[in-house]
Amino acid sequence: MQQQATSRRDERLPADIIAALVRDRAGIVLHRDKDYLIDGRLLPVLKARGFDSLATLAKALDGPGGEALADTVVDALTTNETTFFRDIRPFETLRNEVLPALVAGRPKGTPLRIWCAAAATGQEPYSLAMLFDSEPGLLDGRPYQILATDISREALTRARDAAYSHFEIQRGLPAALLVRYFRRGPDGRWVLDAAIRERVRFAEHNLMTDARRLGPFDLVLCRNVLLYFDPPTKGRALHAVRAAMADHAILMLGGAESLLGIDAPFAAVRGQNGFFSVRE
Ligand SMILES: C[S@@+](CC[C@H](N)C(=O)[O-])C[C@H]1O[C@@H](n2cnc3c(N)ncnc32)[C@H](O)[C@@H]1O
């Protein structure tokens, strides 16, 4: 039996083995037209690990050290694209409508708990921390906590470093916030103030796994990650996210993301595009 299963696996193309691995572990769907992505993204892994081909790498996944190699492969195939205040409009809605309502519903002194569930290289949680620091009235004196998670260790390392290239800084960051919160490092990158960095706690978390221990949260940003999943996997991830949310909490998705055709315990908030409340 074992023999048969092994030989069937061996017959698959290396790109198929890798696509199946990434789908099983991270929920990310890579169709055949994404083979170029597998080749391109895994080239540095091949070089670093001394594999002569994708086939050798795929075979090594079953050998000693295969688990660590699988983590590296999944990480390499995540897309960590992000910007400060991405899409700006949802941040305006958050600032002007969503946060005031959330704050009004909470007793003074109770911290507002926020989770950025696919934080990539940190621009999203740091955007929130800069917003709260530069507009202290927004939370009406309430303390806040921001947890930022991602499946990608490389992205998390970059997020913790909080050092951004000129190109990254130019994407979405208002000049006033650049002047106020960043200084130029010796390598030319812009480094975020320690005071803002310390407002965000980073941790590795896979949206395919139980998130209850992380919560409960009042606000969850799960933006521009569901698009990599198929509809059942989106539903699964959203149920896991819901389990880490308080009953009154609000979910924020990416601008182009909807829950149409997805089994998810959320309802769109009328008039607030991209925001969802927990369905009872
Ligand atoms: C395109 S970025 C979005 C970043 C940010 N939320 C934004 O909207 O700008 C998607 C992120 O989702 C992460 N990701 C993909 N699959 C994941 C999973 N199963 N669990 C947690 N994070 C995942 C990727 O590593 C990547 O950093």
PDBQT file of the ligand as one rigid body, heavy atoms in Angstrom, charges set to zero:
ROOT
HETATM    1  C1  LIG A 301      -0.782  40.322  -0.450  1.00  0.00    +0.000 C 
HETATM    2  S1  LIG A 301      -0.282  40.206   1.223  1.00  0.00    +0.000 S 
HETATM    3  C2  LIG A 301      -1.458  41.247   2.012  1.00  0.00    +0.000 C 
HETATM    4  C3  LIG A 301      -0.812  42.137   3.058  1.00  0.00    +0.000 C 
HETATM    5  C4  LIG A 301      -1.753  43.139   3.715  1.00  0.00    +0.000 C 
HETATM    6  N1  LIG A 301      -2.795  42.495   4.450  1.00  0.00    +0.000 N 
HETATM    7  C5  LIG A 301      -2.331  44.098   2.701  1.00  0.00    +0.000 C 
HETATM    8  O1  LIG A 301      -3.529  44.013   2.401  1.00  0.00    +0.000 OA
HETATM    9  O2  LIG A 301      -1.609  44.939   2.190  1.00  0.00    +0.000 OA
HETATM   10  C6  LIG A 301      -0.869  38.569   1.623  1.00  0.00    +0.000 C 
HETATM   11  C7  LIG A 301      -0.166  37.960   2.836  1.00  0.00    +0.000 C 
HETATM   12  O3  LIG A 301      -0.884  36.791   3.231  1.00  0.00    +0.000 OA
HETATM   13  C8  LIG A 301       0.042  35.860   3.731  1.00  0.00    +0.000 C 
HETATM   14  N2  LIG A 301      -0.559  34.521   3.717  1.00  0.00    +0.000 N 
HETATM   15  C9  LIG A 301      -0.819  33.715   2.664  1.00  0.00    +0.000 A 
HETATM   16  N3  LIG A 301      -1.367  32.565   3.057  1.00  0.00    +0.000 NA
HETATM   17  C10 LIG A 301      -1.458  32.634   4.406  1.00  0.00    +0.000 A 
HETATM   18  C11 LIG A 301      -1.938  31.755   5.411  1.00  0.00    +0.000 A 
HETATM   19  N4  LIG A 301      -2.426  30.557   5.109  1.00  0.00    +0.000 N 
HETATM   20  N5  LIG A 301      -1.885  32.160   6.696  1.00  0.00    +0.000 NA
HETATM   21  C12 LIG A 301      -1.381  33.380   7.018  1.00  0.00    +0.000 A 
HETATM   22  N6  LIG A 301      -0.909  34.254   6.129  1.00  0.00    +0.000 NA
HETATM   23  C13 LIG A 301      -0.937  33.882   4.830  1.00  0.00    +0.000 A 
HETATM   24  C14 LIG A 301       1.236  36.005   2.814  1.00  0.00    +0.000 C 
HETATM   25  O4  LIG A 301       2.409  35.520   3.403  1.00  0.00    +0.000 OA
HETATM   26  C15 LIG A 301       1.252  37.507   2.572  1.00  0.00    +0.000 C 
HETATM   27  O5  LIG A 301       2.163  38.166   3.407  1.00  0.00    +0.000 OA
ENDROOT
TORSDOF 0
